[in-house]
């Protein structure tokens, strides 16, 4: 009976062992499938991450290239604008007063050029710096992803170790069972043990599966996090790429604004030039100022003009200098009709041999002196009425003295008549 | 020379003063005639002031001051000849002499 019982028990034992083995193997197989799935998933995700990084890098490079192209285009525009301005200035310079243009123009040109090139360089440098940071960030993300991937693998490895451990445990159990069978341990107990072992293995298998699932979820979470980080990096990269664009936009606005200033200066100058040239008087003025024979008025205007220009020689502002020059020309120009009127009236009187009373002469002198003082201060008084070294002998030096001599004779005669009477 | 003679002499000098145009040469007679005119005009002014004092019985220190100023300046006048360089003083001294003469005449006329 005991032998039958033994056989039965053996059969039961064999069946249970087979069941246990198949269950364990199934669990292990499931676990490996899960692990394999997770590994494939991880690799797939990792591949996607790498592709994403590569895509972002390409995007960054593309934006960098676009930015550089934009900068180059703006640079060409700036150079072309400079060329236009230079041509315009050159054309304008030929027709108008040269000293007004030269120094302020050159200074303004260089100053603006440096001021424009500098932000471009800074933008490129800043973009380069940001790009390096972004790439470095990508590398960090890649390292994190790599580490995150390694962790599930390690978990899987540990799980396999656990399985191995379970196999060992199961082997130990079998040895114990065989021993117990050999020692005639009641079959019921052995069966109970075998069942317990199977349940335990199943529980452990489920636990391993759960661990594997958890590990997979965790790996998935980590990969999602990596993708999110990459997405954030992409946003940052996009923001960084926009910075040079904004800088370029600012430069363009600045360039446009400066261009308008130049055009306004041109406009002002042209208006002034037109205003000066259209009345024939200014032709006389310009002729008298720069080309023609020296006259007292020429001296007044020239000294006044030179003083205005030279006083603003260090102003470093083209427009301010132009405005002052226009004011100076305007100031000198207003006295031209007065001076011409008196000059022509004097010639007319002399030509008809009329006496010129001293009072009128004094008025004339006062007027001219006033003009001189208004424009240049007391120095002009000597320049108008007193010849100084290197002054040219002028027609007026002789002719005005004749008029004054005649006026003195008239004054003597008048005084003598009153004394006699 | 009487006062009338001096006035007549001055009037005779005026036609000798040539109006010039651009390109004309500066001749020696151009400044010289003004020097002659200034010297005679200064004598005439002095005589007219004496006549004023004689008729009014008063002296005008301001007029004497201006006449003295004109005399001192007239002392530096010079005549030039062909080949001489026309200097700054040749122009300025005539103007500087005529101005106090003008001021003296103004004051005399105001006190008549």
Interface residues (C-beta under 8 A of the other chain):
Chain A: X293 X350 X358 X362 X385 X386 X387 X388 X389 X391 X393 X395 X397 X398 X399 X401 X402 X404 X405 X406 X408 X409 X411 X412 X413 X414 X415 X416 X418 X419
Chain B: X3 X7 X10 X11 X13 X14 X17 X18 X19 X20 X21 X22 X24 X26 X30 X34 X37 X41 X44 X45 X48 X51 X52 X55 X86 X88 X91 X92 X94 X95 X96 X98 X101 X102 X105 X106 X108 X109 X112
